[in-house]
Amino acid sequence: MASNKTESTKVPQISSANKDEILSVFHRYAKHDHRDERYMTPHEFLQDYLGYLEGDNIDPTTLDILASLVDLNKNQKITIDEFTKFESLLLAPDSLYRLAFQLFDRRGQGFITFDDFQYIISATKQFKEFPYNFDSDFIRMHFGVKRERQITYKEFTQILHDFIDEQTIQTFRKLDKTNDGYISLKSFETILKEIRQYQLSDFISTHLHDIVTLSSSRESPYQISYPYFTAFLHLLSNIESMRKIYLAVFEKKAHTYKSSLITKEEFLTEAQHFPRTTPLQIDILFAITRLLHQHTLNRDITTEYIELNDIDIICAKEHLLPYRLRSEIVDEHYKIGHQSVMMKILESGYRFGLGSIAGAVGATAVYPIDLVKTRMQNQRTTSIIGERLYRNSFDCFKKVIRHEGVFGLYRGLIPQLVGVAPEKAIKLTMNDFIRDRLTLTDGTIPLWAEIVAGGCAGASQVTFTNPLEIVKIRLQVAGEIQSVRRPAASEVVRELGFRGLYKGARACFLRDIPFSAIYFPAYAHTKKYFADEHGYNDPKSLFISGLLAGIPAAGLCTPADVIKTRLQVQARKGQTKYNGLIDAFKKIYIEEGWTAFWKGAGARMFRSSPQFGFTLLTYELLQRALNLDFQGRKLEGSKHIDREQYSPKSRASIILSSNPDHVGGFHLAQATFEGIETRFGLTFPRYKTSTSNESPSTIPPLTKLLGVTPQINTSN
């Protein structure tokens, strides 16, 4: 017995979370003490920590069954030792099977008895719809005639796999009332949707009647034969084999010509190398793809063919499995670590180009606000020549239009656009570059790394920002005095010289480094907050995220911006002159007080917030539209998501938990819970009322399990 227990509970001691992280998280949720040892209950772990099965109407049996998954000692106490072991278990290559075994091992003995097996199966939704006959040859073969055999972990993995087919076959026999090897199409649909629903994609479920009509050889497609029945189920179970057949044909064709279309004849020829794949399964497969293409192209399809994308749609729920999530992280981490130098250069150039376009759009959209902000910041309240031109920002706006015309609001825009391309481009590119390098192997990035990436982005842009800012500012204030000739940008550059173009650079660093260090982390987290329940950001949420992130970043950095403006503007006769950063700070404070450092704060926030909103919106939409792959990490939000092609759960499969307390393997914890249902069909009633009428909307979607919080109705 002892050996069995060791075999079943031993897991690789590999974890992406360090001990301090796990200990810190554990103590935030472990609220009980017993003999100087802190613990949480299994229910608290499941509901409070994982956020799974929340509410007061939860089915108590289901809650107990799922909560027992982490309770290794079956004593209703989750200690730090069990918490750590469970985190490691989630990273095991066979985590789905191991967790399923713990589900059945109700006493924590390291083996499964017939009573354990019967209890869990009887609690599933499938059993409640179609009770399984436990007095069967299948049970006698595996548990013995007297049902006294104890099943080890490795034996269990095979039994669980075989039981799925056995349960379905039993149901076929029950529905075959005449014992002639046929069931009705309606009964076939019932079996698929009640027992094998976890293998059924949305497209197949919706078009099942048409698929049967196209692929059945019988004159009456409303009668399903047992061979057709088993072929259909084998297709759903072995869809990954179909993917391998496709890739094998595609690789052979790649040597002659490039085409993603594989004909039925080519597919059938290659399928001979896969002994468990039959022509009937392929008939069904191509009936599905034919209907799929008809609905996509809105016309009848004469030539039967298949694309790799078709297989993704057919096996949509395969994307839900935690190993898929884990493989995406590993693949992306591998790609970024093995990206060639040429690809890195091309990727940086690509991002630089997108940043240039996005920066130009953002700058143009808010340039009038920027001009008003600059003139308000340059206005001296203690000027001996007594020129106080503007009462407030709105008054400044009106006077510019009155005296200089509408185009006066865009004075200095050309050099702004010339410089804004490298300015915004280098900022966005550098932020993405540093974030890529500081992202952890599990796909997450700590807050400190986000701040460092933003700070580096702000520092790098000053090379372009300072010359641009000083020329722009001098052109913007040149229109204030009507009697003075307004200089051209080239004249300002010649007058300043190379060193003059970097006047006030230290103030520029003082402003841009904290601005970016605040803005980019705020934008990343705000974007996650405004994502929908599937983790998708539409254009509206992207713009609002950029807008809100710009408010604190712009507002808090206003004092540095005021000092920079004063240093870069050419002082006219009678105005105070400043000799450096500290001198400017002292003189402004002595002459005008603390409030002077916040001049133009409103205009600055009003300008910077929408500017970065437009800039980041343009940047992200361009990434999604072009969707180029440079064999590196995809920028967050840049993955092309076809909302019609994938079901909500499939789209959610690219999202990991955004909960900062879900460290290491816990990023995949709730996806693994869902994966047990997806892979093995162990679906349990979620709510007390579910036996009669459980609406899909009441079942927490996978995005909720992964940390995206949707509205869940638990009142029914």
N, C-alpha and C positions, 0 to 999 in steps of 0.2 A: 504494500500500500504506500509506503513511504516513497518508494522510487517513482510511483505513478504521480504522486503529488509534486515531487521535484520536477518531473518532466513537464507537468501541465502548467506550473506557475513560473518556471524559470524564463526570464526574458533578457534580451541583450541590455547590458548596462550602457546604453548609448543614449545621450540626451543632448539636445541643443540648448537646454536651459541649465544654468549652473545652480549649484546648491543654494547659494544666497538668494537667487531669484525665487526658487521654489519655496524656500523657507519663508520669505517675505510674503508671498502670495498666500501660503497656507495659513499664516497667523492672522491674515486679514479676514479669513472666512471661518477659521476654527474657533468657535465661541464657547466650547465646553472644556472642562478639566476633569480628569479622573486620575488620582494618584500622581499628581504633578505632570500629567501628560495631556497635552491639548489634543482635541479631536473635533470633527464635525460628523454629523449623521449622514448616512448615504442619501437621504432625501435632500438635505441641505447642499450636499455636493452636486446633486443632479439639478436642483432647481435654483439655488442661490448662486452657485459658482458657474455651472454650465448654462444656466438660463433655459433649461429644457423642461417641458411639461409644467409651465407656470399656471397658476390659477387655483381656484378652490373646487373646480368640478372635475378634477383628474380622476381617472379610474384607479382605485387603490391597488388593485392587483397588478396593473401595468406599472404603476409607480414603484411598487416593491420589487418587481422583476428587474426593471432597468436599474434601479438604485443598487441592487445587489451586484451589479457588474464590477463596481470599484471596491466593494466590501470583501476583500480577499479572505479575511478570517471569519466572515459571517457573524460578527459580533455587534453590528450596528454602530461601529466606531471607526471612522476614517482617520487614522493617525498620520503623522508626517511620513512614516515609513511606507504605508500603503499609498499615500498620495504620490510619493516619489516613484514607487514601483509602477503605479498605473501610468504615470507620465512616460516612463521608459517603455512600457508595454505598447503604448500607442504608436511608438516608432518601430516596433518589430515588423519584419517583412510579412509576417502572417498574422498581423494584429486582428484582422476581421475574424479569422477562425479562432484565435485565442480568446477573444472577447465572447464569441458565440459559445465557446466551451464553458467559460465562466458563467454564462447565462444559464446553462443547463446544469452545471455543477452547483446545485442549490445549497449543499452543505459544506462546500469547500474541502471535499475529501480527496480531490485529485482524480476522480473518476465519476462516471455517470451511470446511474441505475435506470431501470425501466420506469420506475415511479417518477424520477426527475424528468425523463424524456416525455412521459405522458403528461405531466403537469404543465410543462412549458408549451407543448404543442396544443394542448386543450385550451390554453389562454389566448391563442392567436385568433385573429378575425377570420382567417380561412376556416379554422375548425368550427367556429360558430355558424358559418354559412353552410359548410359541408363537413359534418363530423367524420373524422377518420376512424376506420375500423382497426382497433389495436389488436384484435384477435385475427391476425393475418400472418401469412407465411413470411412476409418481410420482417415482422417483429420477432417471430420465432427463430429466423435465421440469424438475426443480430443479437438478440438478448437470450436466446435459448428457449426451449419448450416451457421451462418453469420460470423464465424471465429473471434469472438470477445472475446473469453475466454482468460484469462491471466493465464499462467501455472506457478505454484510455483516450487520451487526446488525439493521437494519430488515427485511431480507429473511428473516432467520432467525426473527424473531418470527412471521411469517405461516407459514413452513414448519413450525415447531413446532406451531402451532395445527392446521394441516391434517393433519399426520402422525398425530395422535391418532385422527382419523376413518379415515385410510387404513389404519392398523394394525388397527383393529377390523374394517373391511370385509374386509381380507385374511383375517382369522381366520374371519369368517362364511363366506367362500367355501370355506375348507379344511374346515369342519365341514358344509357343504352337500354331502354325499356324492353325492346324486342330481342335483345341479345344477337343482333345480326351484324354487329361491328360498325354501326352508324349512329351518329347523334345529329340532332338538328343544328342548323346554323345558329339559332338562338342559344342553344345549350353550349355550343362551342364558344360563342361570345361571352356567355356567363362564366365559363371556366377560365377564360383568359383574363377577364376583368376582375374576377373574385379571387382566383388562386394564383395566377401568374401576372397580376397587374404590375408588379415591380419590374417585369421584363418588357412591358408593353410601352412603346413610345406613343406620344400623343397622336402622331400621324397615322400609325397603324390602328390605334384604337378608333379614330374617327372614320377611317376608310376601310374597315375590316370587311364589310360586305362586298365592296368592289374588288378588293384583293382576292378574296375567295373566288369570285366570279371569273376573274382573269386567269387564275392559276389552277383552278380545279378542272380535271379531265372529264368529270361526270356531266351529263346533260342537265342534271338538276343540282346546282351549286348549294342548294339549301340542305343537302344531306352531306355530312362530313364523315368520310371514312376514317378508320383508325390509322392506316398508313399516312394519310394526309395530316391527321391530327398530330401524330408523332413527328412528322417532318417539320411542321410549323413550329412545334415546341423546340426541336433541335436547332432550328434556324435561330430562334430567339436566344437560346442558351449558348450557341457557338458563333455569335455574330463576329467575334474577334477573329475567328478562322476565315471568315469572308473578307475581313480587312487584309489578312495576310495573303490571301489569294490575289486580291486586287493589287497589292504592292508588288507581288512577284511578277504579275503580268506587266505592270507599269515599268518595273526595272528593266525587263527584257525589251520593251518597246522604246525605252529611252535611248537605246543604242542606235535606233533607226530614225525615229522622229519623235518629237515631243507632243504628246496629246494625253490629256487626263481622262479621256473617254475610253472605256473598256467595253467591247461588245459582248453580248451573251455567249457567242461562240468562243471568243478568246477566254472568257471567264470559265466556261465549262471545260475547255481543254486543260487549263491549269489546275482545275479542281480535282482532276484525276490523281494528283499527288497528295490529296487530303482524303484518306479512306473513310472518314466519318461524314463526308459531305456528299450528298446524293443529287442527281438531276432534279428530283422533285423539290428539294430545298432551294435549288437555284431558280427553278420556275417561280416559286413563291417570292424569292428575293427580287427577281426582275419584274414581277407583277407589281411589287411595292414601288420600285424605282420608276416604272412606267407611269403609274398614277402620280407619283411625286413630280415628275417632269411635266406632266400635263397640267397640274395645278400651278406649277411655277411659271410655265411659259404660256398658259392659257390657250393651248391648242393641242390637237391630237398628235401623238408621237408614233411614227411608223417604225423607226429603228430603236431596238431595245439596247440600252447602254447603261453603264453605272459609273459614277464618280466617287472619289473618296469622301466627298462631302455628304453624299447620300447615306453612306454607312454611319456617319456621325449622327444623322437625323434618326435613322432607324434604331440605333442603340443609344438614344439620348441619355437614358438613366445610367449608362456605364460611366458617364462623366461625373456622377455623384460620388463614386467610390473614393475613399480617402487615399488609396495608393495613386489614383490619378492626380489628386491635389498635390501629393508629395512628389510625384514624378515631374509635375510642372515646375515646382520649386527647384528640384535638383537639376532639371534640364536647363532652366534659366540661369541658375548659379553656375553650371558647367559652361554654358555659352559665354557668360560674361568673363569667366576666368580664362577661356581659351579663344577669345575673340582675337583675330589677327590684327596686326598693327594697321594694315591697310583698311580693314573694316572699321577700326576705331576712328581713323582719320575721316573716312567717308561718313560715319555716323555723326561725328562732331560737326562736319560740314553741313550735313543734312539738318541737324538741330539748329545750327547757326542760321541757316537760310530761313527756316520756319520762324525762328525768333526775330529775324529782321522784319519779315512781313508782319508778324503779330505786333511788334513794337511800333511799326509805322501806323498801323490801324489804331492802336491805342492812343498814340500821341496825337494824331489828327483829331480824334474824337473829343479830346478834352483840352486841346491847346488854348482856346479862349479862357478857360478857367485858370490855366497855368499863367497866362499873361497877367490876369487880374491879381493872382497870388503874388507874383514877382513885384508888381508895382506897389501893392500894399505893404510888402515886407521892406521895400526900399524907402518908403515914406518916413521922414524923420520928424518926430514930434517936437524936437527942440531946435529946429533949424532957425538960424538967425536971419535968413532971408524970408522966413515966414511962409514958405509955400507949403500949405497943407491942401493938396489938390482933391483928396477923396475922403469923404466922411466914413465910408464903409465899402465893402467889396461890390455891393450892388450899385452904389453911386459910381464907383470906378468903371464898372461895366458900361453904364449908360453914357458916361463922359467919353469913353474911348470910341463908342459908336458915333456920338454926336460930333466929335472933333476930328476923328481919323477914319470914320466909315467902318463898315462891317469888316473890310479886309484888315483894318487896324488890329482886330482881335487875333489875326494870324501873322502879325509882324514877327519875323524871326523863325517862321515855320520851316522854311527851306533848309537852313543849317540844322534845325532840329531833326528833320527827317533824314538828312545826310548822316547825322551822328547817331540818331536813335537806333539805326539798324545794328551797328556793332555794339551799342550800349546794351540794349535789351537782349540781343542775341547772345552776347558773351555772358550776361547774367543768367539767362535761362539754361544755356549750354553748360556753364560751370556748375550750376546747382544740380542739374541732372547727372553730370559726370561724377561729382563728389558723392551724391546720394547712391549712385550705382556701386561705388567702391566701399561705402560704409554700410551697405545693406547686408544683413546677416544671412546665413545659409538657409534659414527658414523663410526667407522672403520679407521679414520685417526689418524696420529701421528704428533704432531708439531715438528718443527726442533729442538727446544731446547731439547725435549725428545729423539730425535734420537742421539743428541750429548752426552747427559747424558748416554744413553744406551751404546754407543760406548766407552765412557770414563771408565765406570764401567767394560766393557769387557776387556779393556787394563790393568786396575789396577789388575783385578783378575788373569790375566795370568802370572804376574810377579813371583808368587809363584813357577811356573814351569819353567818360562823363564830364570830366573837368573842363577840357577845351570846349566841348559842346556847350556846357552850362554858361561859361563866362561870355562866350560870343552871343548866345541866345539872350542872356540877361541884359547885356549892354544894348542890344537891339530893341528889347522889349521896353526899356526905360527911356530910349532915345526919343520916343514920341511924346513924352510928357511936356517938354518945353517947345512950344510952337515956333519960337524964333530961331531955334537951333536946327542946323541942317542934319537930317537923319542919315547916318553913315551906312554904307553897305557892309555886308559880312566880311568881304575880303579886306576892307579898310580896317576893320576891328582886329582881324588876324595879324595884319602887318604892323599895326600899332602895338599890339601886345608882345609879339615875338614868341619864340618857343617857350621861354621860361614864364612869360606872362600868361600863357595859356593854362599853366598849372598853378596859378595863384589861387590860394584857398583850397589846395588839394587836401590838406589835413582836415579841414572842416568837411570836405566832401567824403573823406574816409569816415569821419565821425558820424556822418549822416547815413551813408549808404550801407555800411557794415551792419549796424543794428537794424536798419530798415529791412534788409533782406533776411537777417537772422530771425526777425519777428514774422515777416510776411510769408515766407515759403512754408515753414511749419504750420502756421495758422491756416494757410490755404489748403494744405494737404489734409489737415484734420477737419476743417470745415467742409471740404468736398466729401469726405466720408460721411459726415453727419447728414448732409443733404442728399446723399445717394438714396435711390428708392429701395424698396425691400429686396430687390435683386442685386443691389450693389451697383446699379447703373446710374450715371450722371447724365441727364439731358442737358442741352445748352443753357436752359434757364438756371439749373442748379449750379452749373459751372460759373456762370456770370455772377450769380449771387455770392458764391464762395469767394471769388476773386474780389468782389466789391467789399464784403465784410472783412476779409483778411487785411485789406488796405487801410481800414479805418485806424486800428491801433498802431500799425506800422508807421503810417504817415503822421498821425497825431503826436506820438511820443518822440518822434525825431525832428519835430518842428524847430526847437532851439538851435540845433546844429544847422538846419537849413537857413535860419535867419542869419546866423554868423557867416555862413558861406556866401549868402547873397550880399551882405555888407562888404565882405572882403573882395568880391569879384566885381561889384559895381564901381565904376569910376566916379569918385567923389567930385561933386561940383563945388564951385566957390561958396564958402561958408559952411559946407558940410564937414562933419567929423571924419578924419582919416584914421584908418586902423593899420597897425603894424603887426599883423600876425593874429593867430587864433586867440591867445590869452589876452592880448591887448584889446581885441575887439570885444571879448566877453566882459572885461572890466569896464570899458567905456560905455557899452550899451547898458550895463547894469546901473552905473553911476548916473548916467544922463537920463535914462528912460525907465529904469526899474525892471522888476521881474516880468511884468506883463509884456514888455517889448519882445521877449524871447518867444512869445506865443502869437506874435503878429502873423496873420495869414494862415493860422492853424486851420480855421474852418475851410478857407479856400483850398489849402493844401490837401486836406482830407477829401474835400469835395472833388478835387482834381485827381489825386492819386488813386483813390478807391475805384472810380469808374475806369480810369486809364488801365489799371492792372486787371480790372474785370474784363474789359474788351481785349486786352493783350493775351491773358491766359485763355480766354474763351477761343480766340482765333488760333492760338498755339495748339490747343487740344483738338479742336475740330480739324485743323490741317493734318495732325497726326492720324486721326481716325480716317480721314478721307484718303490720304495717301497710303497709310498702313504699310510702309516699307520695312523690310526685315534686314537688319545689318548683323544678324547672328549674335546680338547682345540682348540685354534685358529690355523688355517692352516697358516704356514709360507708363506709369500708373494712369489709367483712364484712356490709354491709346489703343487698347485691344479692340479690334473691330468686332462688334457684337450685333449680329442680325437678330433683332427682337422677334421677328416672325419665324425664323428658322429654329430657334431653340426654345424649349419650354423654360419657364421661370427657374426651375431647379437646375436645368442644364447651364443656364447663364450664371447661376449662383456658384457653380462648381469652380469658377476661376477666382473666387473670393475666399480669403482666409479670415479667421476671426480678427476683428478690429479691437476686441476687448484687450486692454493692456495687461490684464491679469491672466489671460490665457497664454502662458509662457510655454516655450518648447513644444513638446508633443501635444499639449492641450490645445494648440491651434487646430489640431485635427480631431479632437475628442468627440465633438458633437457630430462631425461628418462621419466618424467611425460608427457612432450609434446609428445614424441614418443608413450607413453602408450595410449594417447587419440586415436591415430590412430590404435594402436594394438588392443585395447579392443572394440572400437566403430566403427571402420572402417571409421572414418572421415579423409579421405586422400585428401589433397589439392595439386594442381599442384605447384611444387616448382619453376620452371623456366618458363619464358615467352614462350619458345619453347616447353614446355612439352606436350601441347595439341596434337601435331603431332607426336613427337618422343622423349620420355624421357627415356634415358638409365639408367638402375639401377646404373651404375657407377657414374652418376651425382648427385645422391641423397646422402646427407651426411649420412654415417653409424652411428649407435648408439655410437660407440666408439668415433667418432668425437664429438658427443653431450655430451659425458661424460668426455671430456677433452683430449683424445688422438688425436693428430693432424695428419691426413693423408693428402695426396695430393688430392685436389678436383679440378676437371676440370670444370671451370665455363665459358669456352670460347664458348661452343655450344649455 
